Amino acid sequence: MVFKPLKVFIGIALSYFVVFTSCKEEQKIVEPIKIEFKKEGELTVFKSTSDTIITQFDIEIAESDYDTQTGLMHRHAMQNDRGMLFIFPDMRMRSFYMKNTYIPLDIIYLDKDRLIVSIQENAKPVDETSLSSLYPAQYVLEINSGLTKKWSIEVGDRITFTNTTSQD
């Protein structure tokens, strides 16, 4: 009967070996989130004092709660002729932050008449500091950092845009 404890010990050891070697997870490679640009409209910026076109952008449009909450998060680059336009249902003070946003941005706040009322230049990637408009806004345009300075976009300039996602 000396062999019975040895059989029990061997049985437990084998069970332990089978359980822990069969439960070992495979190493999986996690791919980063890749979000492709989807052109949903075109936007033109005009000088405040004339009909002179400053520049034009292909834009993505953020209107839904999900789109406005995620914006340009999880993206690592954007072409200089592209941007994202946020459309809100009302005029009020707006505040944005750069959580999970890896592209440095210029954030342009516009009123209901699409006039620029405030600009936050050079928003730092992944910084959660609140970047507020100075005046109530209904639209917000995000473009690559430095482009407002490059094209001399200023408070008082205005925009027009087309929205190919609208069902109007």
C-alpha positions, 0 to 999 in steps of 0.5 A: 500500500506504499504505492497508493500515496505515490499514485495520488501524488503523481495524479495530482502532479499530472493534473497540475501540469495538464491544467497549467500547460493547457491554459497557457494563452497564445501571445496575440499581437494587438493592432493599433486602431486605424481610422481612415479619413472619410470625406463628408464635405468641403469647407472654404475659409474666406477673409472677413473683409472680402470674398477672397478665399484663404484656403479650402479643406476636405472635411469629416463632419461630427454631428452625432454624440459619438462623433463629437465625443471621439473627434480625431482621437486615435489618429496619428496623422492628417493631411494639411488639406483635411479637417474635422467640422463639429456641428452643434445644435445651438450656440454656447461656450464650447470646450475641447481637450486632446485626450487620445488625440495624437495630432497637434491641432488648431481649434477654430470656434465659429458662431451660428453665422459661421464667423470665427469667434475664437482660435486655440492654436497648437493644441498639444497631443494627449493633453487633457487641459480644457481649451475653451472658446472665448465666445459662444460657438455653434461650429468647431473646426479642427485642422493641423497645428500651424495652419491658421498661422500659415494661412493668416486665418483670424477671428472675424474670417468666415467659412462655408461648407457642404455636408454630403451626409445631410439628409436635408 
